[in-house]
Amino acid sequence: MSRRILVAHGANLGLLGKREPGIYGTVSLDEIRAAMEGRARRREAAVTWVQSNHEGEIVDALGRAIDAVDGVVINPGAFTHTSLAIRDALLALAVPTVEVHLSNIYAREEFRRRSVISDVVLGVISGLGPRGALLALDALLDHLDDKPFAWEGAEG
């Protein structure tokens, strides 16, 4: 069965690769998108993509996704810390969601350490750079497929 996933990226993430590379790295959002779409295809999932610097556009995309997606991977960017509107839209959408951040928001400035959506999502991946986006997609698809976790390399 093909899973339908919405991947949403918020404020300033269109500047990845150029914006503060010491914090966010040199990989562009287009490169992250290509990697996620490739992974989704290999896992027989379809990805819909939105990136916006405007909170309302992300809220609208989440609203349009009702009855149209099975799950969400979201990096709200700066909206992480302030957007009750995105939080409410995720609650209305009511599908499993994984929150992802390229940087470790818990090791940064105090105001970045609080997420207003983390308590309403399936899980949070933070600080693993672009790899985190792929891990979030894999974790979400595994959850949707009710796939048990298998330790790679574990004996017995």
URFEN-V957531 format. One record per pair of residues at least 6 apart in sequence whose ideal C-beta (glycine too) atoms are under 8 Angstrom apart, sorted by the first residue. I is the first residue (numbers start at 1). J is the second residue. Records with the same first field share a line. If there is no record, write none. Layout:
I=J  J
This chain:
1=44
2=44  45  46
3=43  44  45  46  70  71  141  144  145
4=45  46  48  68  69  70  71
5=40  45  46  47  48  69  70  71  72  73  137  140  141
6=47  48  49  50  61  62  65  69  71  72  73
7=33  36  47  48  49  50  72  73  74  133  137
8=50  51  58  61  62  72  73  74  75  76
9=29  50  51  52  74  75  77
10=51  52  53  55  58  74  75  76  77  78  79  80  83  86
11=52  53  55  76  77  78  79
12=19  53  77  78
13=29  51  75  77
14=29  51  53
16=24  25  27  28  29  32  102
17=25  26  27  28  29  31
18=28
23=102  103
24=102  103  129
25=102  129  130
27=129  130
29=51
31=130
32=130  133
33=49
35=130  133  134
36=47  73  133  134  137
37=47  49
39=134  137  138
40=46  47  137  141
43=137  138  141
45=137  141
48=65  68  69
50=57  58  61
52=58  61
55=79  83  85  86
56=85
58=76  79  83  86  89
59=85  86  88  89
62=72  86  89  90  92  93
63=89  92  93
65=72  93  95
66=92  93
69=93  95
70=95  96  144
71=95  96  97  98  140  141  143  144
72=90  93  95  96  97  98  140
73=97  98  100  133  136  137  140
74=86  90  97  98  99  100  117  121
75=99  100  101  102  133
76=83  86  99  117
79=86
80=99  101  105  112  115  116  117
81=111  112  114  115  116
82=116
83=116  117
84=116
86=116  117
87=116  117  120
90=97  117  120  121
91=120
96=122  140  143  144
97=117  120  121  122  140
98=121  122  123  124  125  136  137  139  140
99=115  117  118  121  123  124  125  136
100=124  125  126  132  133  135  136
101=124  125  126  127  132
102=127  128  129  130  132  133
103=126  127
104=126  127
105=112  113  115  126  127
106=113  126  127
107=127
115=124
118=124
122=139  140  143
123=139
125=132  135  136  139
126=132
128=135
141=147
142=149
